[in-house]
Structures are given as structure tokens and as C-alpha cells.
Amino acid sequence: MACEKPLSALATEKPDQSPTSSMKPRPPQEFRGVWITTVENLDWPSRPGLPVAVQQQEFTNLLDQVQQMCLNAIVVQIKPVADAFYPSQYSPWSAYLTGIQGKDPGYNPLAFMVSEAHRRNLEFHAWFNPYRLSQHNDINELAANHPARQHPDWIVSYGGKLYYNPGLPAVQAFVINSILEVVSNYAIDAVHMDDYFYPYPVARQDFSDDATFKQFNNGHFASKADWRRDNVNQLIQQLSMGIKRVKPHVKFGISPFGVWRNKATDPTGSDTRALQSYDDLYADTRTWLRHHWLDYIAPQLYWNIGYDRAPYEKLVDWWSKEVAGRNVHLYIGQAAYQIGSGTPAAWANPEEMPRHIQLDRNSPQVRGSIFFRLRSLLANPLGFKDRLMNDLYKQAAIVPPMP
């Protein structure tokens, strides 16, 4: 079964008021997105080295299924580890395409994906990982023309992986320009980042940037933590300005880790006991929102309702208050991969994720959801894909418009 109504029919349509509807009347405007992950070939391509025609057929098959679920946006990882799914002067071709980093796949995957998405009335959000450089820590395994090999001083090895050093002004400019390259050359609808800024903490390891801190702090910040947050803030601010300068209609959204700070650390934080993106990833989402650097924010609320350390319902309320009165859309990052896992036990309940959507629709600030990730939805855990098609998303919706 596909969407009941074409998107063009929804502009003047009133929501379903049927008393038999099991959910709140469906709004005609609701963001319904899904992440398509390319790192480690998790969603697409199914494996590296496939013939061009097979790669393309796989992608169009995925989009057809996205349409069947009445989704209206895809968030595609086009730069997973400082490599590219498009010809770039800033990054080598991705090994997830051909099996060999730097090898031309024989076509332009990004141009193809954008075209196919738009043919189906799907928004295309180009997903970038700004600092992650490789899933290993051997620079010699990178392509010979990789910028990191030309600038080894840009690299920090941490937790068995390589990262660009966010504290270097040259890295910041490089990352911004690499993203604006895509904004300039492709008809993308949005630039998207997820939760990877400074890397997640690894026990008993230090992210080695003392020398960078001494060189570039210039006495402005008393602590390295504040300096790190400012490095990320500068990236977000400059990128936001750059996107609007190049193409004002292109949106900029970020999907941060779902907890900013815990109430025990900051009275204005959420009633949670979890890792804190402000303190552990140096992602100051509150500053981004208050300065209107973002068009949307999609916190990853990957926990169940009532979870003791990070209750879904309390975080929806907290984020709703964060965006209230601001010209920023709030979408919720949903853990489709958790459905059916039974860990915690709530995820064994087929009503858990539908309850999330019900709760969101009762929250005026929430404009929709993004599901992580596509293959998890297509696996139809606990019948959730069927539930989307036959009930929750049975009626098509358009992406909420922005000024």
C-alpha cells in the first residue's frame, strides 16, 4: 500500500477527524524523515564494488519503499569519514562505493540520488560528518591524495580512529569549504550534521589537543572545555552564514545527542542522568538555537517512555521548551533500530514507537520525526513498517514550510 493522497492534494485538505482513527488527527504538515547510512555500507550500497547499474537500482528500490511508507525526506550520509559520494576537491571518493578509497565509481552518486529523490517529491538532506577522518588509526591506509596525508598536523588519533583537529583554524575553514562545495553545486534541500563533533569519550584516553589549545587559545578561555565548545560554535556559526550566503533557501539542521545537560549539573538542564553533549561532546546546542544558526534541530531521543536515566517524554518536553518562541523547527530523532530489541523491555512492546508519535503530535512544538535508520524500518520490526503504512502515516504529509 502507498500513500492515500498525493502530496499536491494536501495543501487544502483537512486532517482526518474520523472517530475510528487510533491516533490524533494527522496533520497535513509533518516532517517524516529517515537516515540513510553509508558508513560501513549499513544502508546503501549493500556492499562496495557493485556495478553502477546495481548500485543505482538498489537506491531507487530503497526510495520506492520510502515512498510507500509515506515519508517525505531522506537524510543521506554523503561524507561519512572525510571521503565523498561525489567528485570533490576536498575529499577522495569513498571506499564504501568501490572498495578502494579514491577510486572513481563511474558516475556521480550524489547527483543521481538528489535527482531520484526529487522525482519522488522527497526532500534531500545532505548529511556530513565534519571531523571523523577514518574508522582506523593508520594514516597510510588513506588514499594517496587524501588531504589528511598532505596535512598530517591536522590529525588526532583517538580511540583507534583518526579525527581532524577541531581546534585548528585551517581545519575549520577546510570543513566549511568542503560543505559549501556541495551547497554550491547540487540542488540539496538541507545540510545536515549528526551528533559527532568532538568524539565520544573513551575511558582512560585523552583527546590530544593541548598544544593546539596553547597555540590558539590566546588567553580567551580559562578552560580547554570552553575553548573546545567555542571551536564547534565557530564552525556552526560560520557554516550557517556560508550556507545562507550561497543559497538562502537551503536549510541547516543538526541532530545532536539527546541530552544537553543533566539537571544535577545545570538547573536548566533536563531531568536525566546521561552523557551530556555540552560537557562530553562540546556541542552547545542552546547557543546554536539562541543565535538562530539552525533552521531545525533533531535531538536523538533514542530512549523509551519512562526510561529511568533519560525518559523520552521528559526530553520531548525539555526540547520543546528550548525551541519555544524561536524560528527553529523541532524534529525528533527516533530509534527505529531499538524496536523489538527488548532492551530495555519497553522496546519489546509494539506500541512503544507509536506512543512516541502520539506524544509528539500532542506537543505543539514538535514538527515530525527522523528515524534511524532505513534498513531498520524496512526490517518491519514488530510490524512497525506496516503500522506506518496502514495507520500512523497512512495519509501523506508535506514537509512543514519555513520562511
C-alpha positions, 0 to 999 in steps of 0.5 A, spaced: 500 500 500 502 507 498 500 513 500 492 515 500 493 522 497 498 525 493 502 530 496 499 536 491 492 534 494 494 536 501 495 543 501 487 544 502 485 538 505 483 537 512 486 532 517 482 526 518 477 527 524 474 520 523 472 517 530 475 510 528 482 513 527 487 510 533 491 516 533 490 524 533 488 527 527 494 527 522 496 533 520 497 535 513 504 538 515 509 533 518 516 532 517 517 524 516 524 523 515 529 517 515 537 516 515 540 513 510 547 510 512 553 509 508 558 508 513 560 501 513 555 500 507 549 499 513 544 502 508 546 503 501 550 500 497 549 493 500 556 492 499 562 496 495 564 494 488 557 493 485 556 495 478 553 502 477 547 499 474 546 495 481 548 500 485 543 505 482 537 500 482 538 498 489 537 506 491 531 507 487 528 500 490 530 503 497 526 510 495 520 506 492 519 503 499 520 510 502 515 512 498 510 507 500 511 508 507 509 515 506 515 519 508 517 525 505 525 526 506 531 522 506 537 524 510 543 521 506 550 520 509 554 523 503 561 524 507 561 519 512 569 519 514 572 525 510 571 521 503 565 523 498 559 520 494 561 525 489 567 528 485 570 533 490 576 537 491 576 536 498 575 529 499 577 522 495 571 518 493 569 513 498 571 506 499 564 504 501 562 505 493 568 501 490 572 498 495 578 502 494 578 509 497 579 514 491 577 510 486 572 513 481 565 509 481 563 511 474 558 516 475 556 521 480 552 518 486 550 524 489 547 527 483 543 521 481 540 520 488 538 528 489 535 527 482 531 520 484 529 523 490 526 529 487 522 525 482 519 522 488 517 529 491 522 527 497 526 532 500 534 531 500 538 532 506 545 532 505 548 529 511 556 530 513 560 528 518 565 534 519 571 531 523 571 523 523 577 522 518 577 514 518 574 508 522 582 506 523 588 509 526 593 508 520 594 514 516 597 510 510 591 506 509 588 513 506 588 514 499 594 517 496 591 524 495 587 524 501 588 531 504 589 528 511 596 525 508 598 532 505 596 535 512 598 530 517 598 536 523 591 536 522 590 529 525 588 526 532 588 519 533 583 517 538 580 511 540 583 507 534 580 512 529 583 518 526 579 525 527 581 532 524 583 537 529 577 541 531 581 546 534 585 548 528 583 554 524 585 551 517 581 545 519 575 549 520 575 553 514 577 546 510 570 543 513 566 549 511 569 549 504 568 542 503 560 543 505 559 549 501 562 545 495 556 541 495 551 547 497 554 550 491 553 545 486 547 540 487 540 542 488 540 539 496 534 541 500 538 541 507 545 540 510 545 536 515 550 534 521 549 528 526 551 528 533 559 527 532 563 533 533 568 532 538 568 524 539 565 520 544 569 519 550 573 513 551 575 511 558 582 512 560 584 516 553 585 523 552 583 527 546 590 530 544 589 537 543 593 541 548 598 544 544 593 546 539 589 549 545 596 553 547 597 555 540 590 558 539 587 559 545 590 566 546 588 567 553 580 567 551 578 561 555 580 559 562 578 552 560 580 547 554 572 545 555 570 552 553 575 553 548 573 546 545 565 548 545 567 555 542 571 551 536 564 547 534 560 554 535 565 557 530 564 552 525 556 552 526 556 559 526 560 560 520 557 554 516 550 557 517 552 564 514 556 560 508 550 556 507 545 562 507 550 566 503 550 561 497 543 559 497 538 562 502 533 557 501 537 551 503 536 549 510 541 547 516 539 542 521 543 538 526 541 532 530 545 532 536 545 527 542 539 527 546 541 530 552 544 537 553 545 537 560 543 533 566 539 537 571 544 535 577 549 539 573 545 545 570 538 547 573 536 548 566 538 542 564 533 536 563 531 531 568 536 525 566 542 522 568 546 521 561 552 523 557 551 530 556 553 533 549 555 540 552 560 537 557 562 530 553 561 532 546 562 540 546 556 541 542 552 547 545 546 546 542 542 552 546 547 557 543 546 554 536 538 555 537 539 562 541 543 565 535 538 562 530 544 558 526 539 552 525 533 552 521 531 545 525 534 541 530 533 533 531 535 531 538 536 523 538 531 521 543 533 514 542 530 512 549 523 509 551 517 512 555 519 512 562 526 510 561 529 511 568 536 515 566 533 519 560 525 518 559 523 520 552 517 524 554 521 528 559 526 530 553 520 531 548 518 536 553 525 539 555 526 540 547 520 543 546 521 548 551 528 550 548 525 551 541 519 555 544 518 562 541 524 561 536 524 560 528 527 553 529 523 547 527 523 541 532 524 534 529 525 528 533 530 523 532 527 516 533 530 509 534 527 505 529 533 500 530 531 499 538 524 496 536 523 489 538 530 489 541 527 488 548 532 492 551 530 495 555 523 491 555 519 497 553 522 496 546 519 489 546 512 492 546 509 494 539 506 500 541 512 503 544 514 507 537 507 509 536 506 512 543 512 516 541 508 519 535 502 520 539 506 524 544 509 528 539 503 530 535 500 532 542 506 537 543 505 543 539 512 544 538 514 538 535 514 538 527 515 530 525 520 525 526 527 522 523 528 515 524 534 511 524 535 508 520 532 505 513 534 498 513 531 498 520 524 500 518 524 496 512 526 490 517 518 491 519 520 490 526 514 488 530 510 490 524 512 497 525 513 498 517 506 496 516 503 500 522 506 506 518 503 504 512 496 502 514 495 507 520 500 512 523 502 515 516 497 512 512 495 519 509 501 523 506 504 529 509 508 535 506 514 537 509 512 543 514 514 550 510 519 555 513 520 562 511 
